[in-house]
């Protein structure tokens, strides 16, 4: 059995929709899946200042919060985050910063990892956010799987990012197109397939 963790942060629901599509796709591909949100680290007063933010946090309270065991358990991990000034959201970055012990002990080596994001506009840091996440994976010794130009769905309108799936929200909560969801489903299948092949290879090697 292949273990896949989908770990994400979402403030108003766009990245959550992508993460959910990834989890469903990985399950269809035969993996055991853990869908996990990272903890909110901003004060409640700031969350409450944005109705959509507060509503989404309340609506997803039943989604388990990610911990380090989820990463150690997983053969493959898909990370999702909105963009903040061309960088991952602080909430996801804070979680990644806690992985140093696992990393130093070599317990994240050869994990298959891939990333996805959502931005308010078409040129708002999608690629730089994913590239910034990759810096963490390099230190882990992980195997990074991009989407690449590997399927026609990636060149449909609203897609086309070879680094990892990204959507343009227009600052509208939950605004993810069907094309974006189809691309996310493809990315999860690609990650699951490569992780399964790698796991089989290590088993016989």
Backbone as a chain_set.jsonl record, in Angstrom:
{"seq": "XXXXXXXXXXXXXXXXXXXXXXXXXXXXXXXXXXXXXXXXXXXXXXXXXXXXXXXXXXXXXXXXXXXXXXXXXXXXXXXXXXXXXXXXXXXXXXXXXXXXXXXXXXXXXXXXXXXXXXXXXXXXXXXXXXXXXXXXXXXXXXXXXXXXXXXXXXXXXXXXXXXXXXXXXXXXXXXXXXXXXXXXXXXXXXXXXXXXXXXXXXXXX", "coords": {"N": [[0.842, -1.201, 0.0], [0.56, 2.175, -0.87], [1.333, 5.188, 0.77], [-0.035, 8.365, 0.952], [0.201, 11.731, 1.739], [-1.653, 14.685, 1.884], [-0.992, 17.849, 2.458], [-1.843, 20.992, 3.571], [-2.36, 24.613, 3.556], [-5.056, 26.818, 3.798], [-6.759, 29.824, 3.475], [-9.237, 30.986, 2.665], [-10.45, 28.984, 1.217], [-9.735, 28.242, -1.43], [-7.272, 26.83, -1.877], [-7.893, 24.682, -0.294], [-9.905, 23.391, -1.807], [-8.399, 22.499, -3.989], [-6.663, 20.78, -2.631], [-8.43, 18.86, -1.656], [-9.307, 17.738, -4.065], [-6.896, 16.596, -4.884], [-6.537, 14.651, -2.894], [-8.743, 12.947, -3.331], [-8.129, 12.026, -5.896], [-5.677, 10.654, -5.468], [-6.581, 8.596, -3.832], [-8.248, 7.247, -5.644], [-6.292, 6.278, -7.263], [-5.347, 4.226, -5.814], [-4.007, 4.631, -3.418], [-3.478, 4.915, 0.152], [-4.702, 7.615, 1.936], [-3.994, 10.623, 3.66], [-5.562, 13.543, 4.402], [-4.617, 16.657, 5.406], [-4.703, 19.671, 7.232], [-2.634, 22.481, 7.975], [-1.933, 24.028, 11.123], [-3.645, 27.007, 12.121], [-1.932, 29.973, 12.673], [-2.217, 32.621, 13.062], [-3.575, 35.296, 15.074], [-6.87, 34.974, 16.517], [-8.381, 37.274, 16.394], [-7.46, 38.558, 14.117], [-8.141, 36.72, 12.144], [-10.934, 36.844, 12.391], [-11.399, 39.335, 11.344], [-11.792, 39.08, 8.692], [-14.408, 37.945, 6.973], [-14.697, 35.729, 5.222], [-12.391, 34.268, 5.7], [-12.682, 33.59, 8.424], [-15.039, 32.078, 8.209], [-14.23, 29.939, 6.601], [-12.253, 28.727, 8.181], [-13.819, 27.835, 10.3], [-15.489, 26.064, 8.93], [-13.784, 24.007, 8.238], [-12.893, 22.776, 10.508], [-13.059, 20.119, 11.22], [-11.206, 18.827, 9.681], [-8.295, 17.008, 10.108], [-5.422, 18.249, 11.89], [-2.179, 18.698, 10.618], [0.692, 16.772, 11.546], [4.071, 15.818, 12.46], [4.213, 13.068, 12.283], [2.567, 12.441, 10.151], [4.106, 13.11, 7.947], [6.296, 11.377, 8.208], [5.009, 8.949, 7.946], [4.138, 8.98, 5.326], [4.704, 8.006, 1.908], [4.612, 9.649, -0.243], [4.105, 13.154, -0.6], [1.951, 15.837, -1.022], [2.048, 19.258, -1.043], [0.187, 22.169, -0.336], [-0.425, 25.653, -0.748], [-1.531, 29.065, -0.385], [-0.251, 31.982, -2.082], [1.95, 34.296, -0.616], [3.14, 37.292, -1.084], [4.727, 36.197, -3.117], [5.744, 33.992, -1.854], [5.491, 30.979, 0.23], [2.627, 30.648, 2.417], [2.745, 31.847, 5.796], [1.751, 30.08, 7.676], [2.045, 27.469, 6.601], [4.799, 27.503, 6.237], [5.673, 27.705, 8.882], [4.977, 25.18, 9.829], [6.632, 23.576, 8.214], [9.09, 24.388, 9.183], [9.247, 22.99, 11.532], [10.142, 20.53, 10.858], [12.802, 19.974, 11.115], [14.102, 18.16, 12.879], [13.286, 15.608, 11.935], [14.416, 15.806, 9.412], [17.215, 16.03, 9.937], [17.675, 13.561, 10.977], [17.432, 11.992, 8.791], [14.948, 11.021, 8.047], [13.226, 11.886, 6.149], [14.272, 11.475, 3.741], [14.211, 10.667, 0.311], [11.446, 10.864, 0.164], [8.672, 11.368, -1.948], [7.775, 14.387, -3.315], [5.593, 17.169, -4.04], [4.146, 20.266, -5.147], [1.465, 22.71, -4.878], [-0.487, 25.673, -5.604], [-2.315, 28.771, -5.017], [-3.2, 31.923, -6.308], [-4.026, 35.45, -6.206], [-3.944, 36.811, -8.625], [-2.905, 36.394, -12.103], [-0.178, 36.749, -12.37], [1.166, 36.621, -9.886], [3.113, 35.394, -8.335], [3.094, 32.59, -8.485], [4.934, 30.61, -9.535], [7.282, 31.281, -8.103], [6.545, 30.787, -5.491], [6.246, 27.983, -5.418], [8.844, 27.231, -6.123], [10.189, 28.25, -3.908], [9.231, 26.556, -1.892], [10.443, 24.226, -2.782], [13.074, 24.546, -1.938], [13.118, 23.685, 0.712], [12.61, 20.95, 0.361], [14.89, 20.12, -0.98], [16.782, 20.145, 1.057], [15.821, 18.088, 2.628], [16.446, 15.909, 1.087], [14.604, 14.901, -0.611], [12.535, 13.624, -3.33], [11.624, 15.513, -5.909], [8.682, 16.087, -7.686], [7.555, 17.645, -10.424], [4.756, 19.078, -12.265], [5.313, 19.519, -14.948], [5.297, 19.63, -18.593], [3.342, 17.545, -19.252], [0.845, 16.526, -19.771], [-2.174, 17.065, -21.615], [-4.127, 18.488, -20.138], [-2.785, 20.348, -18.682], [-2.276, 22.47, -20.318], [-4.611, 23.724, -20.797], [-6.911, 26.556, -20.722], [-6.183, 28.719, -18.02], [-4.518, 26.979, -16.763], [-1.232, 25.554, -17.122], [1.132, 25.943, -15.754], [4.284, 24.614, -15.284], [5.536, 23.929, -12.928], [3.949, 23.229, -10.755], [0.511, 22.643, -9.935], [-1.553, 25.514, -10.205], [-3.918, 28.005, -9.301], [-6.029, 30.791, -10.15], [-7.516, 32.997, -8.137], [-8.764, 35.481, -8.079], [-9.276, 36.775, -5.772], [-11.612, 35.695, -4.764], [-13.443, 33.692, -2.635], [-13.119, 30.153, -2.648], [-12.945, 29.998, -5.399], [-12.227, 28.111, -7.765], [-11.45, 26.703, -10.807], [-12.969, 24.177, -12.944], [-11.076, 23.208, -14.697], [-8.703, 23.674, -13.294], [-9.102, 21.907, -11.165], [-9.108, 19.481, -12.54], [-6.476, 19.467, -13.433], [-5.215, 19.3, -10.968], [-6.025, 16.804, -10.119], [-4.678, 15.282, -12.022], [-1.997, 15.894, -11.302], [-1.833, 14.702, -8.762], [-2.232, 11.996, -9.441], [0.041, 11.581, -10.996], [2.134, 12.009, -9.131], [1.5, 9.958, -7.302], [1.825, 7.678, -8.929], [4.576, 7.811, -9.625], [5.738, 7.682, -7.092], [4.901, 5.133, -6.301], [6.25, 3.526, -8.156], [8.897, 4.117, -7.449], [8.957, 3.143, -4.834], [8.553, 0.41, -5.27], [10.883, -0.084, -6.705], [12.92, 0.39, -4.778], [12.287, -1.67, -3.062], [13.034, -3.991, -4.407], [15.604, -3.492, -4.936]], "CA": [[0.0, 0.0, 0.0], [1.275, 3.444, -0.924], [0.784, 6.202, 1.666], [0.055, 9.722, 0.409], [-0.302, 12.811, 2.592], [-1.921, 15.982, 1.254], [-0.833, 18.79, 3.575], [-2.105, 22.294, 2.958], [-2.965, 25.721, 4.288], [-6.005, 27.582, 2.996], [-7.421, 30.83, 4.3], [-10.644, 31.189, 2.292], [-11.033, 27.807, 0.604], [-9.262, 27.891, -2.764], [-6.288, 25.752, -1.776], [-8.603, 23.528, 0.258], [-10.569, 22.688, -2.906], [-7.353, 21.798, -4.726], [-6.168, 19.695, -1.776], [-9.449, 17.813, -1.623], [-9.244, 17.058, -5.363], [-5.685, 15.771, -4.869], [-6.775, 13.504, -2.013], [-9.67, 12.045, -4.018], [-7.405, 11.416, -7.009], [-4.711, 9.688, -4.948], [-7.358, 7.432, -3.393], [-8.668, 6.528, -6.843], [-5.097, 5.617, -7.796], [-5.055, 3.083, -4.962], [-3.216, 4.976, -2.245], [-4.089, 5.323, 1.413], [-4.491, 9.062, 1.909], [-4.303, 11.499, 4.789], [-5.748, 14.959, 4.087], [-4.273, 17.364, 6.631], [-4.465, 21.11, 7.183], [-1.711, 22.929, 9.008], [-2.601, 24.85, 12.13], [-3.689, 28.46, 11.968], [-1.032, 30.59, 13.654], [-2.566, 34.023, 13.242], [-4.532, 35.48, 16.179], [-8.273, 34.87, 16.136], [-8.904, 38.607, 16.072], [-7.133, 38.851, 12.724], [-8.995, 35.835, 11.345], [-12.304, 37.347, 12.458], [-11.51, 40.583, 10.589], [-12.133, 38.71, 7.323], [-15.527, 37.008, 7.123], [-14.452, 34.496, 4.46], [-11.337, 33.56, 6.419], [-13.293, 33.015, 9.621], [-16.015, 31.063, 7.812], [-13.529, 28.745, 6.116], [-11.615, 28.07, 9.327], [-14.875, 27.138, 11.028], [-16.023, 24.981, 8.101], [-12.806, 22.925, 8.089], [-12.376, 22.383, 11.831], [-13.02, 18.66, 11.329], [-10.044, 18.305, 8.952], [-7.221, 16.855, 11.1], [-4.251, 19.129, 11.779], [-0.973, 17.953, 10.263], [1.813, 16.685, 12.476], [5.254, 15.221, 11.841], [3.944, 11.66, 12.002], [1.98, 12.34, 8.818], [5.191, 13.157, 6.97], [7.083, 10.159, 8.32], [4.134, 7.872, 7.468], [3.863, 9.092, 3.893], [5.675, 7.766, 0.843], [4.521, 10.821, -1.103], [3.447, 14.279, 0.06], [1.608, 17.015, -1.818], [1.885, 20.438, -0.2], [-0.542, 23.262, -0.964], [-0.413, 26.922, -0.024], [-1.694, 30.297, -1.144], [0.959, 32.792, -2.191], [2.062, 35.529, 0.179], [4.269, 38.05, -1.621], [5.558, 35.285, -3.886], [6.297, 32.988, -0.947], [4.458, 30.189, 0.902], [1.982, 31.255, 3.579], [3.481, 31.665, 7.06], [1.225, 28.918, 8.392], [2.719, 26.275, 6.087], [6.227, 27.654, 6.507], [5.895, 27.383, 10.289], [4.947, 23.724, 9.948], [7.839, 23.032, 7.6], [10.224, 24.674, 10.067], [9.293, 22.002, 12.614], [10.611, 19.237, 10.338], [14.266, 19.906, 11.16], [14.55, 16.93, 13.546], [13.124, 14.517, 10.986], [15.38, 15.98, 8.332], [18.565, 15.738, 10.416], [17.748, 12.114, 11.209], [17.297, 11.312, 7.517], [13.667, 10.326, 7.967], [12.463, 12.431, 5.027], [15.032, 11.172, 2.531], [13.52, 9.935, -0.762], [10.015, 11.113, 0.064], [8.278, 12.01, -3.2], [7.039, 15.597, -2.935], [5.127, 18.04, -5.104], [3.473, 21.417, -4.55], [0.459, 23.441, -5.637], [-0.722, 26.98, -5.002], [-3.369, 29.632, -5.545], [-2.864, 33.335, -6.184], [-5.142, 36.339, -6.541], [-3.826, 37.185, -10.025], [-2.155, 35.473, -12.955], [1.269, 36.985, -12.245], [1.27, 36.998, -8.473], [4.088, 34.615, -7.59], [2.817, 31.152, -8.458], [6.15, 29.825, -9.703], [8.257, 31.541, -7.038], [6.065, 30.117, -4.277], [6.59, 26.567, -5.51], [10.305, 27.131, -6.07], [10.592, 28.477, -2.517], [8.968, 25.311, -1.177], [11.437, 23.238, -3.187], [14.301, 24.701, -1.141], [12.989, 22.803, 1.878], [12.698, 19.559, -0.07], [16.301, 19.832, -1.285], [17.461, 19.844, 2.325], [15.352, 16.775, 3.089], [16.868, 14.825, 0.212], [13.379, 14.365, -1.194], [12.451, 13.52, -4.786], [10.622, 16.502, -6.297], [7.96, 15.757, -8.915], [6.764, 18.751, -10.962], [3.764, 18.675, -13.257], [5.918, 19.534, -16.266], [4.365, 19.689, -19.73], [3.215, 16.098, -19.37], [-0.531, 16.124, -20.048], [-2.909, 18.172, -22.242], [-4.9, 19.284, -19.191], [-1.943, 21.414, -18.146], [-2.224, 23.585, -21.258], [-5.941, 24.31, -20.955], [-6.968, 27.913, -20.156], [-6.141, 28.791, -16.566], [-3.446, 26.117, -16.275], [-0.027, 25.812, -17.887], [2.32, 26.088, -14.904], [4.967, 23.327, -15.226], [6.138, 23.721, -11.609], [2.928, 22.587, -9.935], [-0.791, 23.232, -10.248], [-1.875, 26.797, -9.58], [-5.186, 28.581, -9.734], [-6.159, 32.235, -9.973], [-8.775, 33.142, -7.396], [-9.398, 36.79, -8.187], [-9.678, 37.12, -4.397], [-12.959, 35.197, -4.497], [-13.351, 32.437, -1.877], [-13.554, 28.931, -3.296], [-13.027, 30.209, -6.841], [-11.297, 27.198, -8.444], [-12.129, 26.235, -12.015], [-12.95, 22.738, -13.213], [-9.784, 22.912, -15.339], [-7.72, 23.593, -12.216], [-9.336, 20.664, -10.423], [-8.65, 18.384, -13.392], [-5.012, 19.489, -13.38], [-4.821, 18.823, -9.642], [-6.227, 15.35, -10.141], [-3.56, 14.722, -12.781], [-0.775, 16.004, -10.51], [-1.865, 13.686, -7.707], [-2.002, 10.694, -10.082], [1.452, 11.531, -11.411], [2.927, 11.831, -7.912], [1.225, 8.626, -6.769], [2.432, 6.689, -9.802], [6.032, 7.845, -9.503], [6.079, 7.193, -5.752], [4.707, 3.684, -6.287], [7.352, 2.923, -8.908], [10.105, 4.266, -6.653], [8.861, 2.238, -3.692], [8.806, -0.939, -5.794], [12.297, -0.184, -7.052], [13.702, 0.249, -3.557], [11.975, -2.961, -2.462], [13.749, -5.068, -5.099], [16.99, -3.089, -5.138]], "C": [[0.874, 1.246, 0.0], [0.564, 4.455, -0.03], [1.028, 7.592, 1.091], [-0.555, 10.7, 1.402], [-0.504, 14.063, 1.741], [-1.989, 16.993, 2.39], [-0.948, 20.201, 3.011], [-2.463, 23.343, 3.997], [-3.882, 26.454, 3.326], [-6.708, 28.579, 3.897], [-8.903, 30.963, 3.957], [-11.207, 30.076, 1.421], [-10.507, 27.395, -0.748], [-8.271, 26.728, -2.725], [-6.926, 24.5, -1.184], [-9.289, 22.73, -0.85], [-9.561, 21.906, -3.739], [-6.858, 20.591, -3.931], [-7.158, 18.537, -1.745], [-9.458, 17.027, -2.94], [-8.026, 16.148, -5.441], [-5.898, 14.514, -4.041], [-7.687, 12.481, -2.686], [-8.949, 11.31, -5.141], [-6.417, 10.362, -6.541], [-5.415, 8.427, -4.449], [-7.798, 6.586, -4.583], [-7.504, 5.758, -7.457], [-4.633, 4.47, -6.912], [-4.265, 3.37, -3.714], [-4.092, 5.118, -1.003], [-3.727, 6.784, 1.614], [-4.84, 9.7, 3.253], [-4.39, 12.928, 4.269], [-5.573, 15.738, 5.381], [-4.105, 18.86, 6.363], [-3.437, 21.468, 8.243], [-2.432, 23.897, 9.929], [-2.582, 26.325, 11.759], [-2.827, 29.088, 13.059], [-1.333, 32.062, 13.863], [-3.577, 34.159, 14.379], [-5.971, 35.469, 15.679], [-8.854, 36.22, 15.755], [-8.611, 38.982, 14.626], [-7.954, 37.978, 11.782], [-10.411, 36.407, 11.271], [-12.496, 38.645, 11.687], [-11.873, 40.34, 9.13], [-13.203, 37.625, 7.385], [-15.266, 35.684, 6.41], [-13.389, 33.638, 5.138], [-11.916, 32.846, 7.637], [-14.262, 31.888, 9.264], [-15.322, 29.782, 7.356], [-12.847, 28.002, 7.261], [-12.65, 27.269, 10.114], [-15.374, 25.913, 10.243], [-15.08, 23.781, 8.008], [-12.222, 22.472, 9.431], [-12.266, 20.867, 11.982], [-11.882, 18.033, 10.518], [-8.897, 18.187, 9.947], [-6.05, 17.801, 10.823], [-3.008, 18.279, 11.549], [0.006, 17.904, 11.422], [2.943, 15.928, 11.792], [5.063, 13.748, 11.53], [3.358, 11.471, 10.609], [3.06, 12.331, 7.74], [6.021, 11.882, 7.005], [6.31, 8.957, 7.765], [4.086, 7.824, 5.946], [5.038, 8.642, 3.036], [5.737, 8.97, -0.092], [3.714, 11.899, -0.389], [3.179, 15.37, -0.967], [1.33, 18.164, -0.856], [1.174, 21.536, -0.978], [-0.538, 24.509, -0.103], [-0.859, 28.059, -0.932], [-0.359, 31.032, -1.194], [0.852, 34.008, -1.27], [3.318, 36.255, -0.273], [5.252, 37.143, -2.361], [6.204, 34.188, -3.076], [5.167, 32.14, -0.359], [3.86, 30.95, 2.086], [2.746, 30.925, 4.859], [3.028, 30.411, 7.802], [1.904, 27.629, 7.921], [4.215, 26.343, 6.381], [6.54, 27.307, 7.965], [5.908, 25.878, 10.495], [6.214, 23.107, 9.37], [9.069, 23.269, 8.479], [10.341, 23.668, 11.21], [9.853, 20.661, 12.152], [12.109, 19.043, 10.495], [14.762, 18.616, 11.81], [14.429, 15.731, 12.62], [14.17, 14.592, 9.889], [16.784, 15.586, 8.762], [18.756, 14.247, 10.668], [17.581, 11.305, 9.927], [15.971, 10.629, 7.301], [12.735, 10.895, 6.887], [13.168, 12.184, 3.695], [14.184, 10.313, 1.585], [11.993, 9.992, -0.681], [9.745, 11.773, -1.286], [7.393, 13.194, -2.855], [6.684, 16.428, -4.16], [4.289, 19.138, -4.464], [2.439, 22.024, -5.486], [0.101, 24.708, -4.884], [-1.924, 27.678, -5.623], [-2.957, 31.085, -5.307], [-4.069, 34.179, -6.574], [-5.145, 36.704, -8.012], [-2.92, 36.243, -10.785], [-0.641, 35.626, -12.809], [1.582, 37.44, -10.82], [2.164, 36.071, -7.671], [3.849, 33.128, -7.535], [4.106, 30.334, -8.519], [7.123, 30.036, -8.547], [7.837, 30.902, -5.722], [6.459, 28.647, -4.286], [8.101, 26.371, -5.457], [10.824, 27.354, -4.653], [10.347, 27.231, -1.67], [10.014, 24.251, -1.517], [12.73, 23.346, -2.385], [14.28, 23.816, 0.103], [13.21, 21.352, 1.472], [14.128, 19.164, -0.444], [17.04, 19.418, -0.011], [17.041, 18.482, 2.872], [16.006, 15.633, 2.317], [15.684, 14.142, -0.43], [13.484, 14.314, -2.714], [11.302, 14.419, -5.238], [10.014, 16.122, -7.643], [7.149, 16.977, -9.351], [5.673, 18.227, -11.883], [4.408, 18.571, -14.626], [4.874, 19.756, -17.355], [4.057, 18.255, -20.123], [1.806, 15.614, -19.663], [-1.284, 17.306, -20.659], [-3.685, 19.041, -21.263], [-4.103, 20.47, -18.664], [-1.852, 22.618, -19.073], [-3.604, 24.157, -21.548], [-5.958, 25.7, -20.338], [-7.016, 27.887, -18.631], [-5.124, 27.87, -15.939], [-2.157, 26.491, -17.011], [1.233, 25.983, -17.071], [3.041, 24.743, -14.786], [5.591, 23.008, -13.866], [5.217, 22.919, -10.691], [1.618, 23.298, -10.199], [-0.973, 24.551, -9.502], [-3.201, 27.283, -10.131], [-5.174, 30.073, -9.456], [-7.527, 32.506, -9.365], [-9.504, 34.444, -7.663], [-9.894, 37.294, -6.853], [-11.117, 36.738, -4.086], [-12.86, 33.847, -3.809], [-13.88, 31.244, -2.661], [-13.611, 28.999, -4.802], [-11.942, 29.388, -7.542], [-12.03, 26.591, -9.629], [-12.073, 24.715, -12.132], [-11.648, 22.328, -13.886], [-8.68, 22.792, -14.292], [-7.859, 22.292, -11.444], [-8.876, 19.454, -11.23], [-7.128, 18.314, -13.398], [-4.509, 18.963, -12.044], [-4.97, 17.316, -9.553], [-5.094, 14.664, -10.907], [-2.272, 14.763, -11.958], [-0.721, 14.934, -9.427], [-1.642, 12.286, -8.282], [-0.541, 10.526, -10.468], [2.348, 11.28, -10.203], [2.75, 10.422, -7.35], [1.903, 7.549, -7.609], [3.944, 6.641, -9.679], [6.466, 7.329, -8.138], [5.938, 5.677, -5.673], [5.846, 2.978, -7.011], [8.654, 2.99, -8.112], [10.106, 3.3, -5.469], [9.12, 0.799, -4.132], [10.285, -1.132, -6.123], [13.186, -0.353, -5.838], [13.5, -1.133, -2.94], [12.77, -4.1, -3.098], [15.233, -4.755, -5.261], [17.893, -3.466, -4.006]], "O": [[1.817, 1.352, 0.784], [-0.661, 4.567, -0.066], [2.163, 7.953, 0.779], [-1.687, 10.52, 1.85], [0.376, 14.447, 0.971], [-2.93, 16.99, 3.183], [-0.23, 20.561, 2.078], [-2.814, 23.035, 5.136], [-3.524, 26.685, 2.171], [-7.198, 28.216, 4.966], [-9.739, 31.043, 4.857], [-12.328, 30.197, 0.928], [-10.801, 26.286, -1.194], [-8.424, 25.754, -3.463], [-6.543, 23.383, -1.532], [-9.252, 21.5, -0.826], [-9.835, 20.779, -4.151], [-6.658, 19.511, -4.489], [-6.764, 17.373, -1.801], [-9.6, 15.804, -2.937], [-8.104, 15.052, -5.997], [-5.482, 13.428, -4.444], [-7.43, 11.279, -2.618], [-9.137, 10.106, -5.317], [-6.32, 9.293, -7.143], [-4.906, 7.319, -4.622], [-7.731, 5.358, -4.538], [-7.698, 4.72, -8.09], [-3.64, 3.81, -7.22], [-3.881, 2.439, -3.006], [-5.286, 5.403, -1.096], [-2.561, 7.155, 1.476], [-5.839, 9.36, 3.886], [-3.41, 13.465, 3.754], [-6.298, 15.508, 6.348], [-3.454, 19.263, 5.4], [-3.376, 20.829, 9.294], [-3.427, 24.511, 9.545], [-1.627, 26.82, 11.162], [-2.98, 28.765, 14.237], [-0.759, 32.689, 14.754], [-4.355, 33.237, 14.625], [-6.255, 35.899, 14.561], [-9.723, 36.302, 14.887], [-9.419, 39.649, 13.98], [-8.411, 38.446, 10.739], [-11.012, 36.444, 10.197], [-13.631, 39.027, 11.4], [-12.221, 41.275, 8.409], [-12.923, 36.503, 7.808], [-15.585, 34.624, 6.947], [-13.489, 32.412, 5.142], [-11.675, 31.658, 7.853], [-14.3, 30.861, 9.942], [-15.763, 28.679, 7.678], [-12.867, 26.772, 7.298], [-12.376, 26.148, 10.544], [-15.644, 24.861, 10.823], [-15.521, 22.666, 7.731], [-11.161, 21.85, 9.465], [-11.468, 20.381, 12.784], [-11.618, 16.838, 10.65], [-8.549, 19.182, 10.583], [-5.736, 18.107, 9.673], [-2.814, 17.259, 12.211], [0.139, 18.863, 12.183], [2.784, 15.451, 10.669], [5.687, 13.228, 10.606], [3.617, 10.46, 9.956], [2.939, 11.625, 6.739], [6.409, 11.36, 5.959], [6.906, 8.053, 7.18], [4.003, 6.748, 5.354], [6.2, 8.86, 3.377], [6.785, 9.272, -0.661], [2.763, 11.601, 0.333], [4.082, 15.776, -1.698], [0.485, 18.054, 0.032], [1.507, 21.806, -2.132], [-0.635, 24.433, 1.122], [-0.593, 28.024, -2.133], [0.553, 30.728, -0.426], [-0.195, 34.648, -1.169], [4.428, 35.883, 0.105], [6.466, 37.307, -2.241], [7.118, 33.518, -3.556], [4.003, 32.534, -0.437], [4.523, 31.799, 2.682], [3.324, 29.845, 4.983], [3.825, 29.759, 8.475], [2.294, 26.796, 8.738], [4.822, 25.334, 6.738], [7.563, 26.682, 8.247], [6.738, 25.352, 11.236], [6.803, 22.212, 9.976], [9.982, 22.444, 8.511], [11.414, 23.512, 11.792], [10.023, 19.75, 12.963], [12.64, 18.029, 10.042], [15.74, 18.033, 11.344], [15.353, 14.924, 12.523], [14.74, 13.579, 9.485], [17.477, 14.881, 8.029], [19.872, 13.736, 10.581], [17.587, 10.074, 9.964], [15.867, 9.742, 6.454], [11.601, 10.442, 6.733], [12.706, 12.637, 2.648], [13.53, 9.36, 2.009], [11.314, 9.245, -1.385], [10.505, 12.639, -1.717], [6.376, 13.035, -2.18], [7.376, 16.396, -5.177], [3.776, 18.962, -3.359], [2.515, 21.882, -6.707], [0.348, 24.82, -3.683], [-2.475, 27.225, -6.627], [-2.435, 31.431, -4.247], [-5.012, 33.688, -7.194], [-6.21, 36.892, -8.601], [-2.249, 35.397, -10.194], [0.097, 34.688, -13.109], [2.176, 38.494, -10.594], [2.004, 35.961, -6.455], [4.348, 32.458, -6.631], [4.347, 29.475, -7.671], [7.725, 29.078, -8.062], [8.689, 30.516, -4.922], [6.946, 28.123, -3.284], [8.583, 25.439, -4.812], [11.793, 26.716, -4.241], [11.17, 26.889, -0.821], [10.422, 23.473, -0.655], [13.41, 22.342, -2.174], [15.308, 23.263, 0.496], [13.914, 20.61, 2.158], [14.531, 18.017, -0.251], [17.818, 18.464, -0.009], [17.839, 17.801, 3.516], [16.111, 14.517, 2.826], [15.739, 12.957, -0.757], [14.4, 14.884, -3.307], [10.137, 14.118, -4.977], [10.729, 15.867, -8.613], [6.152, 17.31, -8.71], [5.674, 17.049, -12.238], [4.102, 17.655, -15.39], [3.71, 20.034, -17.066], [4.458, 17.798, -21.193], [1.586, 14.41, -19.792], [-1.052, 18.446, -20.258], [-3.885, 20.227, -21.529], [-4.676, 21.477, -18.25], [-1.396, 23.682, -18.655], [-3.754, 24.986, -22.445], [-5.104, 26.006, -19.506], [-7.785, 27.136, -18.031], [-4.873, 27.943, -14.736], [-2.013, 27.624, -17.471], [2.311, 26.154, -17.64], [2.467, 23.803, -14.237], [6.123, 21.914, -13.68], [5.664, 22.045, -9.949], [1.617, 24.445, -10.646], [-0.602, 24.686, -8.336], [-3.558, 27.006, -11.276], [-4.402, 30.557, -8.627], [-8.559, 32.275, -9.993], [-10.721, 34.52, -7.497], [-10.802, 38.123, -6.783], [-11.77, 37.367, -3.254], [-12.244, 32.933, -4.356], [-14.951, 31.31, -3.264], [-14.251, 28.159, -5.435], [-10.874, 29.906, -7.87], [-13.113, 26.027, -9.47], [-11.243, 24.057, -11.506], [-11.164, 21.216, -13.669], [-7.823, 21.914, -14.388], [-6.864, 21.65, -11.108], [-8.318, 18.509, -10.672], [-6.555, 17.225, -13.371], [-3.498, 18.263, -11.988], [-4.125, 16.636, -8.971], [-4.61, 13.607, -10.503], [-1.533, 13.779, -11.918], [0.327, 14.328, -9.203], [-0.94, 11.476, -7.677], [0.041, 9.457, -10.286], [3.23, 10.423, -10.256], [3.722, 9.771, -6.969], [2.49, 6.613, -7.066], [4.533, 5.561, -9.632], [7.46, 6.61, -8.038], [6.762, 5.009, -5.049], [6.35, 1.958, -6.541], [9.426, 2.032, -8.1], [11.136, 2.709, -5.144], [9.823, 0.054, -3.449], [10.864, -2.186, -5.862], [14.115, -1.16, -5.862], [14.427, -1.701, -2.363], [13.137, -5.059, -2.42], [16.022, -5.611, -5.662], [19.091, -3.184, -4.052]]}, "num_chains": 1, "name": "protein.A"}
